Amino acid sequence: GGYLTKLCEDYGIVTKKRPFSEEESSRSMFYEIDDNFLRFWFRFVYRYQSAIELKAYGRLREFVLRDYKTFSGRALESYFAKKLAESGEWTRMGNWWDRKGENEIDLIAVDEFGRRILFCEVKRNAERIKAGTLREKADAFLRVHSCYAAFTPDYRALSLADM
């Protein structure tokens, strides 16, 4: 507990993540390393340290190539979240998942003054984004969080091409 608190509050390396619009007391949460370098280090270097020590660089390369799409997808979500935050248009942001694990929205941004809500699906490849699926997930979110039902919704598909 003490070490995790220091990593979160003192050093800003780890962040507590919870679904958008959940209470502080919600148990539906996890911790995530914020720094992309450290996230890469623990995902590939530390995890496969024995392969490095054995100089099995070919195998290490296979591991990295296999898992890099997933790793970089999360980094892309972080990039777009920072980009939206820097725009100054939004008053709240985050990602959302339901308790059953059936629906997940990569990025939600709310403008409480303009009464707008933005739902974003983030993928490396734009062709893999399905607008209908995003709308279904947004509907599931709005059913749970009816306080946003009167907000004007907008939907965006974001990919590497939008950087």
Chimera marker file (.cmm) of the C-alpha trace (Angstrom):
<marker_set name="trace">
<marker id="1" x="0.000" y="0.000" z="0.000" r="1" g="1" b="0" radius="0.5"/>
<marker id="2" x="2.666" y="2.522" z="0.974" r="1" g="1" b="0" radius="0.5"/>
<marker id="3" x="4.788" y="1.898" z="-2.093" r="1" g="1" b="0" radius="0.5"/>
<marker id="4" x="1.813" y="2.187" z="-4.423" r="1" g="1" b="0" radius="0.5"/>
<marker id="5" x="0.800" y="5.455" z="-2.786" r="1" g="1" b="0" radius="0.5"/>
<marker id="6" x="4.302" y="6.846" z="-3.326" r="1" g="1" b="0" radius="0.5"/>
<marker id="7" x="4.306" y="5.758" z="-6.992" r="1" g="1" b="0" radius="0.5"/>
<marker id="8" x="0.926" y="7.441" z="-7.508" r="1" g="1" b="0" radius="0.5"/>
<marker id="9" x="1.113" y="10.582" z="-5.431" r="1" g="1" b="0" radius="0.5"/>
<marker id="10" x="4.800" y="11.402" z="-5.031" r="1" g="1" b="0" radius="0.5"/>
<marker id="11" x="6.293" y="10.278" z="-8.338" r="1" g="1" b="0" radius="0.5"/>
<marker id="12" x="3.292" y="10.270" z="-10.698" r="1" g="1" b="0" radius="0.5"/>
<marker id="13" x="4.446" y="7.041" z="-12.334" r="1" g="1" b="0" radius="0.5"/>
<marker id="14" x="1.324" y="5.004" z="-11.618" r="1" g="1" b="0" radius="0.5"/>
<marker id="15" x="-2.293" y="6.142" z="-12.016" r="1" g="1" b="0" radius="0.5"/>
<marker id="16" x="-5.446" y="4.687" z="-10.546" r="1" g="1" b="0" radius="0.5"/>
<marker id="17" x="-7.941" y="4.048" z="-13.354" r="1" g="1" b="0" radius="0.5"/>
<marker id="18" x="-11.658" y="3.622" z="-12.840" r="1" g="1" b="0" radius="0.5"/>
<marker id="19" x="-14.569" y="3.724" z="-15.276" r="1" g="1" b="0" radius="0.5"/>
<marker id="20" x="-15.699" y="7.197" z="-16.327" r="1" g="1" b="0" radius="0.5"/>
<marker id="21" x="-18.180" y="8.719" z="-13.895" r="1" g="1" b="0" radius="0.5"/>
<marker id="22" x="-17.631" y="6.111" z="-11.167" r="1" g="1" b="0" radius="0.5"/>
<marker id="23" x="-17.407" y="7.132" z="-7.532" r="1" g="1" b="0" radius="0.5"/>
<marker id="24" x="-14.057" y="7.234" z="-5.714" r="1" g="1" b="0" radius="0.5"/>
<marker id="25" x="-15.251" y="4.349" z="-3.557" r="1" g="1" b="0" radius="0.5"/>
<marker id="26" x="-15.915" y="2.133" z="-6.598" r="1" g="1" b="0" radius="0.5"/>
<marker id="27" x="-14.152" y="-1.217" z="-6.544" r="1" g="1" b="0" radius="0.5"/>
<marker id="28" x="-14.081" y="-1.363" z="-10.329" r="1" g="1" b="0" radius="0.5"/>
<marker id="29" x="-10.576" y="0.004" z="-10.840" r="1" g="1" b="0" radius="0.5"/>
<marker id="30" x="-6.993" y="-0.881" z="-11.645" r="1" g="1" b="0" radius="0.5"/>
<marker id="31" x="-3.557" y="0.718" z="-11.556" r="1" g="1" b="0" radius="0.5"/>
<marker id="32" x="-1.599" y="1.549" z="-14.698" r="1" g="1" b="0" radius="0.5"/>
<marker id="33" x="1.942" y="2.722" z="-15.383" r="1" g="1" b="0" radius="0.5"/>
<marker id="34" x="1.686" y="6.159" z="-17.029" r="1" g="1" b="0" radius="0.5"/>
<marker id="35" x="5.140" y="6.466" z="-18.535" r="1" g="1" b="0" radius="0.5"/>
<marker id="36" x="5.398" y="4.813" z="-21.967" r="1" g="1" b="0" radius="0.5"/>
<marker id="37" x="9.088" y="3.977" z="-21.518" r="1" g="1" b="0" radius="0.5"/>
<marker id="38" x="8.488" y="2.222" z="-18.193" r="1" g="1" b="0" radius="0.5"/>
<marker id="39" x="5.405" y="0.478" z="-19.557" r="1" g="1" b="0" radius="0.5"/>
<marker id="40" x="7.508" y="-0.822" z="-22.489" r="1" g="1" b="0" radius="0.5"/>
<marker id="41" x="10.315" y="-1.829" z="-20.121" r="1" g="1" b="0" radius="0.5"/>
<marker id="42" x="8.070" y="-3.897" z="-17.865" r="1" g="1" b="0" radius="0.5"/>
<marker id="43" x="6.062" y="-5.343" z="-20.755" r="1" g="1" b="0" radius="0.5"/>
<marker id="44" x="9.019" y="-6.521" z="-22.847" r="1" g="1" b="0" radius="0.5"/>
<marker id="45" x="12.444" y="-6.103" z="-21.219" r="1" g="1" b="0" radius="0.5"/>
<marker id="46" x="11.763" y="-7.074" z="-17.601" r="1" g="1" b="0" radius="0.5"/>
<marker id="47" x="9.250" y="-9.760" z="-18.553" r="1" g="1" b="0" radius="0.5"/>
<marker id="48" x="11.650" y="-11.467" z="-20.967" r="1" g="1" b="0" radius="0.5"/>
<marker id="49" x="14.846" y="-10.742" z="-19.057" r="1" g="1" b="0" radius="0.5"/>
<marker id="50" x="15.876" y="-14.407" z="-19.149" r="1" g="1" b="0" radius="0.5"/>
<marker id="51" x="15.705" y="-14.384" z="-22.964" r="1" g="1" b="0" radius="0.5"/>
<marker id="52" x="17.962" y="-11.323" z="-22.975" r="1" g="1" b="0" radius="0.5"/>
<marker id="53" x="20.420" y="-12.975" z="-20.590" r="1" g="1" b="0" radius="0.5"/>
<marker id="54" x="20.505" y="-16.042" z="-22.841" r="1" g="1" b="0" radius="0.5"/>
<marker id="55" x="21.058" y="-13.744" z="-25.842" r="1" g="1" b="0" radius="0.5"/>
<marker id="56" x="17.946" y="-15.180" z="-27.483" r="1" g="1" b="0" radius="0.5"/>
<marker id="57" x="17.325" y="-11.934" z="-29.314" r="1" g="1" b="0" radius="0.5"/>
<marker id="58" x="15.415" y="-13.619" z="-32.130" r="1" g="1" b="0" radius="0.5"/>
<marker id="59" x="12.863" y="-14.992" z="-29.651" r="1" g="1" b="0" radius="0.5"/>
<marker id="60" x="12.685" y="-11.630" z="-27.905" r="1" g="1" b="0" radius="0.5"/>
<marker id="61" x="11.975" y="-9.980" z="-31.242" r="1" g="1" b="0" radius="0.5"/>
<marker id="62" x="9.126" y="-12.469" z="-31.821" r="1" g="1" b="0" radius="0.5"/>
<marker id="63" x="7.616" y="-11.596" z="-28.425" r="1" g="1" b="0" radius="0.5"/>
<marker id="64" x="7.824" y="-7.880" z="-29.095" r="1" g="1" b="0" radius="0.5"/>
<marker id="65" x="6.349" y="-8.163" z="-32.602" r="1" g="1" b="0" radius="0.5"/>
<marker id="66" x="3.546" y="-10.388" z="-31.294" r="1" g="1" b="0" radius="0.5"/>
<marker id="67" x="2.501" y="-8.039" z="-28.475" r="1" g="1" b="0" radius="0.5"/>
<marker id="68" x="3.449" y="-4.629" z="-29.846" r="1" g="1" b="0" radius="0.5"/>
<marker id="69" x="0.064" y="-3.928" z="-31.458" r="1" g="1" b="0" radius="0.5"/>
<marker id="70" x="-1.700" y="-4.261" z="-28.110" r="1" g="1" b="0" radius="0.5"/>
<marker id="71" x="0.952" y="-2.192" z="-26.335" r="1" g="1" b="0" radius="0.5"/>
<marker id="72" x="0.918" y="0.598" z="-28.915" r="1" g="1" b="0" radius="0.5"/>
<marker id="73" x="-2.890" y="0.651" z="-29.018" r="1" g="1" b="0" radius="0.5"/>
<marker id="74" x="-2.972" y="1.690" z="-25.366" r="1" g="1" b="0" radius="0.5"/>
<marker id="75" x="-0.265" y="4.299" z="-26.031" r="1" g="1" b="0" radius="0.5"/>
<marker id="76" x="-2.409" y="5.651" z="-28.885" r="1" g="1" b="0" radius="0.5"/>
<marker id="77" x="-5.382" y="6.003" z="-26.527" r="1" g="1" b="0" radius="0.5"/>
<marker id="78" x="-3.193" y="7.997" z="-24.141" r="1" g="1" b="0" radius="0.5"/>
<marker id="79" x="-2.025" y="10.218" z="-27.003" r="1" g="1" b="0" radius="0.5"/>
<marker id="80" x="-5.581" y="11.107" z="-28.059" r="1" g="1" b="0" radius="0.5"/>
<marker id="81" x="-6.652" y="11.669" z="-24.440" r="1" g="1" b="0" radius="0.5"/>
<marker id="82" x="-3.815" y="14.187" z="-24.017" r="1" g="1" b="0" radius="0.5"/>
<marker id="83" x="-4.660" y="15.818" z="-27.331" r="1" g="1" b="0" radius="0.5"/>
<marker id="84" x="-8.318" y="16.271" z="-26.339" r="1" g="1" b="0" radius="0.5"/>
<marker id="85" x="-7.306" y="17.570" z="-22.909" r="1" g="1" b="0" radius="0.5"/>
<marker id="86" x="-5.003" y="20.155" z="-24.492" r="1" g="1" b="0" radius="0.5"/>
<marker id="87" x="-7.843" y="21.450" z="-26.672" r="1" g="1" b="0" radius="0.5"/>
<marker id="88" x="-9.483" y="22.964" z="-23.582" r="1" g="1" b="0" radius="0.5"/>
<marker id="89" x="-12.967" y="22.049" z="-24.845" r="1" g="1" b="0" radius="0.5"/>
<marker id="90" x="-13.733" y="19.332" z="-22.310" r="1" g="1" b="0" radius="0.5"/>
<marker id="91" x="-14.395" y="19.413" z="-18.574" r="1" g="1" b="0" radius="0.5"/>
<marker id="92" x="-14.179" y="15.646" z="-17.860" r="1" g="1" b="0" radius="0.5"/>
<marker id="93" x="-12.490" y="12.762" z="-19.633" r="1" g="1" b="0" radius="0.5"/>
<marker id="94" x="-11.795" y="9.086" z="-19.194" r="1" g="1" b="0" radius="0.5"/>
<marker id="95" x="-12.505" y="5.626" z="-20.484" r="1" g="1" b="0" radius="0.5"/>
<marker id="96" x="-15.394" y="3.401" z="-19.495" r="1" g="1" b="0" radius="0.5"/>
<marker id="97" x="-16.178" y="-0.271" z="-19.129" r="1" g="1" b="0" radius="0.5"/>
<marker id="98" x="-19.259" y="-1.925" z="-17.712" r="1" g="1" b="0" radius="0.5"/>
<marker id="99" x="-19.240" y="-4.272" z="-14.748" r="1" g="1" b="0" radius="0.5"/>
<marker id="100" x="-19.852" y="-7.334" z="-16.908" r="1" g="1" b="0" radius="0.5"/>
<marker id="101" x="-16.955" y="-6.566" z="-19.229" r="1" g="1" b="0" radius="0.5"/>
<marker id="102" x="-19.204" y="-6.585" z="-22.301" r="1" g="1" b="0" radius="0.5"/>
<marker id="103" x="-18.856" y="-2.927" z="-23.255" r="1" g="1" b="0" radius="0.5"/>
<marker id="104" x="-15.779" y="-0.717" z="-23.271" r="1" g="1" b="0" radius="0.5"/>
<marker id="105" x="-15.355" y="2.793" z="-24.647" r="1" g="1" b="0" radius="0.5"/>
<marker id="106" x="-11.774" y="3.874" z="-25.259" r="1" g="1" b="0" radius="0.5"/>
<marker id="107" x="-12.323" y="7.557" z="-24.591" r="1" g="1" b="0" radius="0.5"/>
<marker id="108" x="-15.213" y="9.695" z="-23.349" r="1" g="1" b="0" radius="0.5"/>
<marker id="109" x="-15.019" y="13.474" z="-23.129" r="1" g="1" b="0" radius="0.5"/>
<marker id="110" x="-17.711" y="15.701" z="-21.634" r="1" g="1" b="0" radius="0.5"/>
<marker id="111" x="-18.289" y="19.432" z="-21.977" r="1" g="1" b="0" radius="0.5"/>
<marker id="112" x="-20.581" y="20.179" z="-19.037" r="1" g="1" b="0" radius="0.5"/>
<marker id="113" x="-21.057" y="23.826" z="-20.054" r="1" g="1" b="0" radius="0.5"/>
<marker id="114" x="-21.953" y="23.117" z="-23.677" r="1" g="1" b="0" radius="0.5"/>
<marker id="115" x="-23.804" y="19.917" z="-22.670" r="1" g="1" b="0" radius="0.5"/>
<marker id="116" x="-21.867" y="17.780" z="-25.178" r="1" g="1" b="0" radius="0.5"/>
<marker id="117" x="-20.475" y="14.284" z="-24.849" r="1" g="1" b="0" radius="0.5"/>
<marker id="118" x="-17.912" y="12.700" z="-27.153" r="1" g="1" b="0" radius="0.5"/>
<marker id="119" x="-17.466" y="8.954" z="-27.549" r="1" g="1" b="0" radius="0.5"/>
<marker id="120" x="-14.235" y="7.814" z="-29.220" r="1" g="1" b="0" radius="0.5"/>
<marker id="121" x="-13.081" y="4.452" z="-30.498" r="1" g="1" b="0" radius="0.5"/>
<marker id="122" x="-9.305" y="4.309" z="-30.912" r="1" g="1" b="0" radius="0.5"/>
<marker id="123" x="-7.623" y="1.737" z="-33.141" r="1" g="1" b="0" radius="0.5"/>
<marker id="124" x="-4.298" y="1.648" z="-34.908" r="1" g="1" b="0" radius="0.5"/>
<marker id="125" x="-6.011" y="0.689" z="-38.159" r="1" g="1" b="0" radius="0.5"/>
<marker id="126" x="-8.994" y="2.896" z="-39.092" r="1" g="1" b="0" radius="0.5"/>
<marker id="127" x="-10.556" y="0.098" z="-41.153" r="1" g="1" b="0" radius="0.5"/>
<marker id="128" x="-11.124" y="-1.959" z="-37.995" r="1" g="1" b="0" radius="0.5"/>
<marker id="129" x="-13.370" y="0.680" z="-36.395" r="1" g="1" b="0" radius="0.5"/>
<marker id="130" x="-17.094" y="-0.039" z="-36.565" r="1" g="1" b="0" radius="0.5"/>
<marker id="131" x="-19.245" y="3.068" z="-36.013" r="1" g="1" b="0" radius="0.5"/>
<marker id="132" x="-22.341" y="0.992" z="-35.231" r="1" g="1" b="0" radius="0.5"/>
<marker id="133" x="-20.564" y="-0.829" z="-32.434" r="1" g="1" b="0" radius="0.5"/>
<marker id="134" x="-19.414" y="2.457" z="-30.908" r="1" g="1" b="0" radius="0.5"/>
<marker id="135" x="-22.997" y="3.758" z="-30.919" r="1" g="1" b="0" radius="0.5"/>
<marker id="136" x="-24.210" y="0.572" z="-29.215" r="1" g="1" b="0" radius="0.5"/>
<marker id="137" x="-21.561" y="0.944" z="-26.516" r="1" g="1" b="0" radius="0.5"/>
<marker id="138" x="-22.478" y="4.621" z="-26.099" r="1" g="1" b="0" radius="0.5"/>
<marker id="139" x="-26.143" y="3.634" z="-25.683" r="1" g="1" b="0" radius="0.5"/>
<marker id="140" x="-25.119" y="1.151" z="-22.985" r="1" g="1" b="0" radius="0.5"/>
<marker id="141" x="-23.159" y="3.924" z="-21.238" r="1" g="1" b="0" radius="0.5"/>
<marker id="142" x="-26.120" y="6.321" z="-21.411" r="1" g="1" b="0" radius="0.5"/>
<marker id="143" x="-28.465" y="3.678" z="-19.985" r="1" g="1" b="0" radius="0.5"/>
<marker id="144" x="-26.218" y="3.387" z="-16.936" r="1" g="1" b="0" radius="0.5"/>
<marker id="145" x="-25.454" y="7.126" z="-16.690" r="1" g="1" b="0" radius="0.5"/>
<marker id="146" x="-28.778" y="8.765" z="-17.493" r="1" g="1" b="0" radius="0.5"/>
<marker id="147" x="-27.467" y="12.152" z="-16.270" r="1" g="1" b="0" radius="0.5"/>
<marker id="148" x="-25.770" y="12.470" z="-19.700" r="1" g="1" b="0" radius="0.5"/>
<marker id="149" x="-28.856" y="11.501" z="-21.722" r="1" g="1" b="0" radius="0.5"/>
<marker id="150" x="-29.713" y="15.157" z="-22.420" r="1" g="1" b="0" radius="0.5"/>
<marker id="151" x="-26.199" y="15.924" z="-23.672" r="1" g="1" b="0" radius="0.5"/>
<marker id="152" x="-25.584" y="16.158" z="-27.414" r="1" g="1" b="0" radius="0.5"/>
<marker id="153" x="-23.572" y="13.078" z="-28.394" r="1" g="1" b="0" radius="0.5"/>
<marker id="154" x="-20.776" y="12.991" z="-30.930" r="1" g="1" b="0" radius="0.5"/>
<marker id="155" x="-18.860" y="9.934" z="-32.125" r="1" g="1" b="0" radius="0.5"/>
<marker id="156" x="-15.297" y="9.813" z="-33.424" r="1" g="1" b="0" radius="0.5"/>
<marker id="157" x="-13.177" y="7.049" z="-34.852" r="1" g="1" b="0" radius="0.5"/>
<marker id="158" x="-9.532" y="7.838" z="-34.160" r="1" g="1" b="0" radius="0.5"/>
<marker id="159" x="-6.531" y="6.025" z="-35.630" r="1" g="1" b="0" radius="0.5"/>
<marker id="160" x="-2.885" y="6.538" z="-36.541" r="1" g="1" b="0" radius="0.5"/>
<marker id="161" x="-4.055" y="8.543" z="-39.539" r="1" g="1" b="0" radius="0.5"/>
<marker id="162" x="-5.551" y="11.178" z="-37.190" r="1" g="1" b="0" radius="0.5"/>
<marker id="163" x="-2.295" y="11.982" z="-35.420" r="1" g="1" b="0" radius="0.5"/>
<link id1="1" id2="2" r="1" g="1" b="0" radius="0.2"/>
<link id1="2" id2="3" r="1" g="1" b="0" radius="0.2"/>
<link id1="3" id2="4" r="1" g="1" b="0" radius="0.2"/>
<link id1="4" id2="5" r="1" g="1" b="0" radius="0.2"/>
<link id1="5" id2="6" r="1" g="1" b="0" radius="0.2"/>
<link id1="6" id2="7" r="1" g="1" b="0" radius="0.2"/>
<link id1="7" id2="8" r="1" g="1" b="0" radius="0.2"/>
<link id1="8" id2="9" r="1" g="1" b="0" radius="0.2"/>
<link id1="9" id2="10" r="1" g="1" b="0" radius="0.2"/>
<link id1="10" id2="11" r="1" g="1" b="0" radius="0.2"/>
<link id1="11" id2="12" r="1" g="1" b="0" radius="0.2"/>
<link id1="12" id2="13" r="1" g="1" b="0" radius="0.2"/>
<link id1="13" id2="14" r="1" g="1" b="0" radius="0.2"/>
<link id1="14" id2="15" r="1" g="1" b="0" radius="0.2"/>
<link id1="15" id2="16" r="1" g="1" b="0" radius="0.2"/>
<link id1="16" id2="17" r="1" g="1" b="0" radius="0.2"/>
<link id1="17" id2="18" r="1" g="1" b="0" radius="0.2"/>
<link id1="18" id2="19" r="1" g="1" b="0" radius="0.2"/>
<link id1="19" id2="20" r="1" g="1" b="0" radius="0.2"/>
<link id1="20" id2="21" r="1" g="1" b="0" radius="0.2"/>
<link id1="21" id2="22" r="1" g="1" b="0" radius="0.2"/>
<link id1="22" id2="23" r="1" g="1" b="0" radius="0.2"/>
<link id1="23" id2="24" r="1" g="1" b="0" radius="0.2"/>
<link id1="24" id2="25" r="1" g="1" b="0" radius="0.2"/>
<link id1="25" id2="26" r="1" g="1" b="0" radius="0.2"/>
<link id1="26" id2="27" r="1" g="1" b="0" radius="0.2"/>
<link id1="27" id2="28" r="1" g="1" b="0" radius="0.2"/>
<link id1="28" id2="29" r="1" g="1" b="0" radius="0.2"/>
<link id1="29" id2="30" r="1" g="1" b="0" radius="0.2"/>
<link id1="30" id2="31" r="1" g="1" b="0" radius="0.2"/>
<link id1="31" id2="32" r="1" g="1" b="0" radius="0.2"/>
<link id1="32" id2="33" r="1" g="1" b="0" radius="0.2"/>
<link id1="33" id2="34" r="1" g="1" b="0" radius="0.2"/>
<link id1="34" id2="35" r="1" g="1" b="0" radius="0.2"/>
<link id1="35" id2="36" r="1" g="1" b="0" radius="0.2"/>
<link id1="36" id2="37" r="1" g="1" b="0" radius="0.2"/>
<link id1="37" id2="38" r="1" g="1" b="0" radius="0.2"/>
<link id1="38" id2="39" r="1" g="1" b="0" radius="0.2"/>
<link id1="39" id2="40" r="1" g="1" b="0" radius="0.2"/>
<link id1="40" id2="41" r="1" g="1" b="0" radius="0.2"/>
<link id1="41" id2="42" r="1" g="1" b="0" radius="0.2"/>
<link id1="42" id2="43" r="1" g="1" b="0" radius="0.2"/>
<link id1="43" id2="44" r="1" g="1" b="0" radius="0.2"/>
<link id1="44" id2="45" r="1" g="1" b="0" radius="0.2"/>
<link id1="45" id2="46" r="1" g="1" b="0" radius="0.2"/>
<link id1="46" id2="47" r="1" g="1" b="0" radius="0.2"/>
<link id1="47" id2="48" r="1" g="1" b="0" radius="0.2"/>
<link id1="48" id2="49" r="1" g="1" b="0" radius="0.2"/>
<link id1="49" id2="50" r="1" g="1" b="0" radius="0.2"/>
<link id1="50" id2="51" r="1" g="1" b="0" radius="0.2"/>
<link id1="51" id2="52" r="1" g="1" b="0" radius="0.2"/>
<link id1="52" id2="53" r="1" g="1" b="0" radius="0.2"/>
<link id1="53" id2="54" r="1" g="1" b="0" radius="0.2"/>
<link id1="54" id2="55" r="1" g="1" b="0" radius="0.2"/>
<link id1="55" id2="56" r="1" g="1" b="0" radius="0.2"/>
<link id1="56" id2="57" r="1" g="1" b="0" radius="0.2"/>
<link id1="57" id2="58" r="1" g="1" b="0" radius="0.2"/>
<link id1="58" id2="59" r="1" g="1" b="0" radius="0.2"/>
<link id1="59" id2="60" r="1" g="1" b="0" radius="0.2"/>
<link id1="60" id2="61" r="1" g="1" b="0" radius="0.2"/>
<link id1="61" id2="62" r="1" g="1" b="0" radius="0.2"/>
<link id1="62" id2="63" r="1" g="1" b="0" radius="0.2"/>
<link id1="63" id2="64" r="1" g="1" b="0" radius="0.2"/>
<link id1="64" id2="65" r="1" g="1" b="0" radius="0.2"/>
<link id1="65" id2="66" r="1" g="1" b="0" radius="0.2"/>
<link id1="66" id2="67" r="1" g="1" b="0" radius="0.2"/>
<link id1="67" id2="68" r="1" g="1" b="0" radius="0.2"/>
<link id1="68" id2="69" r="1" g="1" b="0" radius="0.2"/>
<link id1="69" id2="70" r="1" g="1" b="0" radius="0.2"/>
<link id1="70" id2="71" r="1" g="1" b="0" radius="0.2"/>
<link id1="71" id2="72" r="1" g="1" b="0" radius="0.2"/>
<link id1="72" id2="73" r="1" g="1" b="0" radius="0.2"/>
<link id1="73" id2="74" r="1" g="1" b="0" radius="0.2"/>
<link id1="74" id2="75" r="1" g="1" b="0" radius="0.2"/>
<link id1="75" id2="76" r="1" g="1" b="0" radius="0.2"/>
<link id1="76" id2="77" r="1" g="1" b="0" radius="0.2"/>
<link id1="77" id2="78" r="1" g="1" b="0" radius="0.2"/>
<link id1="78" id2="79" r="1" g="1" b="0" radius="0.2"/>
<link id1="79" id2="80" r="1" g="1" b="0" radius="0.2"/>
<link id1="80" id2="81" r="1" g="1" b="0" radius="0.2"/>
<link id1="81" id2="82" r="1" g="1" b="0" radius="0.2"/>
<link id1="82" id2="83" r="1" g="1" b="0" radius="0.2"/>
<link id1="83" id2="84" r="1" g="1" b="0" radius="0.2"/>
<link id1="84" id2="85" r="1" g="1" b="0" radius="0.2"/>
<link id1="85" id2="86" r="1" g="1" b="0" radius="0.2"/>
<link id1="86" id2="87" r="1" g="1" b="0" radius="0.2"/>
<link id1="87" id2="88" r="1" g="1" b="0" radius="0.2"/>
<link id1="88" id2="89" r="1" g="1" b="0" radius="0.2"/>
<link id1="89" id2="90" r="1" g="1" b="0" radius="0.2"/>
<link id1="90" id2="91" r="1" g="1" b="0" radius="0.2"/>
<link id1="91" id2="92" r="1" g="1" b="0" radius="0.2"/>
<link id1="92" id2="93" r="1" g="1" b="0" radius="0.2"/>
<link id1="93" id2="94" r="1" g="1" b="0" radius="0.2"/>
<link id1="94" id2="95" r="1" g="1" b="0" radius="0.2"/>
<link id1="95" id2="96" r="1" g="1" b="0" radius="0.2"/>
<link id1="96" id2="97" r="1" g="1" b="0" radius="0.2"/>
<link id1="97" id2="98" r="1" g="1" b="0" radius="0.2"/>
<link id1="98" id2="99" r="1" g="1" b="0" radius="0.2"/>
<link id1="99" id2="100" r="1" g="1" b="0" radius="0.2"/>
<link id1="100" id2="101" r="1" g="1" b="0" radius="0.2"/>
<link id1="101" id2="102" r="1" g="1" b="0" radius="0.2"/>
<link id1="102" id2="103" r="1" g="1" b="0" radius="0.2"/>
<link id1="103" id2="104" r="1" g="1" b="0" radius="0.2"/>
<link id1="104" id2="105" r="1" g="1" b="0" radius="0.2"/>
<link id1="105" id2="106" r="1" g="1" b="0" radius="0.2"/>
<link id1="106" id2="107" r="1" g="1" b="0" radius="0.2"/>
<link id1="107" id2="108" r="1" g="1" b="0" radius="0.2"/>
<link id1="108" id2="109" r="1" g="1" b="0" radius="0.2"/>
<link id1="109" id2="110" r="1" g="1" b="0" radius="0.2"/>
<link id1="110" id2="111" r="1" g="1" b="0" radius="0.2"/>
<link id1="111" id2="112" r="1" g="1" b="0" radius="0.2"/>
<link id1="112" id2="113" r="1" g="1" b="0" radius="0.2"/>
<link id1="113" id2="114" r="1" g="1" b="0" radius="0.2"/>
<link id1="114" id2="115" r="1" g="1" b="0" radius="0.2"/>
<link id1="115" id2="116" r="1" g="1" b="0" radius="0.2"/>
<link id1="116" id2="117" r="1" g="1" b="0" radius="0.2"/>
<link id1="117" id2="118" r="1" g="1" b="0" radius="0.2"/>
<link id1="118" id2="119" r="1" g="1" b="0" radius="0.2"/>
<link id1="119" id2="120" r="1" g="1" b="0" radius="0.2"/>
<link id1="120" id2="121" r="1" g="1" b="0" radius="0.2"/>
<link id1="121" id2="122" r="1" g="1" b="0" radius="0.2"/>
<link id1="122" id2="123" r="1" g="1" b="0" radius="0.2"/>
<link id1="123" id2="124" r="1" g="1" b="0" radius="0.2"/>
<link id1="124" id2="125" r="1" g="1" b="0" radius="0.2"/>
<link id1="125" id2="126" r="1" g="1" b="0" radius="0.2"/>
<link id1="126" id2="127" r="1" g="1" b="0" radius="0.2"/>
<link id1="127" id2="128" r="1" g="1" b="0" radius="0.2"/>
<link id1="128" id2="129" r="1" g="1" b="0" radius="0.2"/>
<link id1="129" id2="130" r="1" g="1" b="0" radius="0.2"/>
<link id1="130" id2="131" r="1" g="1" b="0" radius="0.2"/>
<link id1="131" id2="132" r="1" g="1" b="0" radius="0.2"/>
<link id1="132" id2="133" r="1" g="1" b="0" radius="0.2"/>
<link id1="133" id2="134" r="1" g="1" b="0" radius="0.2"/>
<link id1="134" id2="135" r="1" g="1" b="0" radius="0.2"/>
<link id1="135" id2="136" r="1" g="1" b="0" radius="0.2"/>
<link id1="136" id2="137" r="1" g="1" b="0" radius="0.2"/>
<link id1="137" id2="138" r="1" g="1" b="0" radius="0.2"/>
<link id1="138" id2="139" r="1" g="1" b="0" radius="0.2"/>
<link id1="139" id2="140" r="1" g="1" b="0" radius="0.2"/>
<link id1="140" id2="141" r="1" g="1" b="0" radius="0.2"/>
<link id1="141" id2="142" r="1" g="1" b="0" radius="0.2"/>
<link id1="142" id2="143" r="1" g="1" b="0" radius="0.2"/>
<link id1="143" id2="144" r="1" g="1" b="0" radius="0.2"/>
<link id1="144" id2="145" r="1" g="1" b="0" radius="0.2"/>
<link id1="145" id2="146" r="1" g="1" b="0" radius="0.2"/>
<link id1="146" id2="147" r="1" g="1" b="0" radius="0.2"/>
<link id1="147" id2="148" r="1" g="1" b="0" radius="0.2"/>
<link id1="148" id2="149" r="1" g="1" b="0" radius="0.2"/>
<link id1="149" id2="150" r="1" g="1" b="0" radius="0.2"/>
<link id1="150" id2="151" r="1" g="1" b="0" radius="0.2"/>
<link id1="151" id2="152" r="1" g="1" b="0" radius="0.2"/>
<link id1="152" id2="153" r="1" g="1" b="0" radius="0.2"/>
<link id1="153" id2="154" r="1" g="1" b="0" radius="0.2"/>
<link id1="154" id2="155" r="1" g="1" b="0" radius="0.2"/>
<link id1="155" id2="156" r="1" g="1" b="0" radius="0.2"/>
<link id1="156" id2="157" r="1" g="1" b="0" radius="0.2"/>
<link id1="157" id2="158" r="1" g="1" b="0" radius="0.2"/>
<link id1="158" id2="159" r="1" g="1" b="0" radius="0.2"/>
<link id1="159" id2="160" r="1" g="1" b="0" radius="0.2"/>
<link id1="160" id2="161" r="1" g="1" b="0" radius="0.2"/>
<link id1="161" id2="162" r="1" g="1" b="0" radius="0.2"/>
<link id1="162" id2="163" r="1" g="1" b="0" radius="0.2"/>
</marker_set>
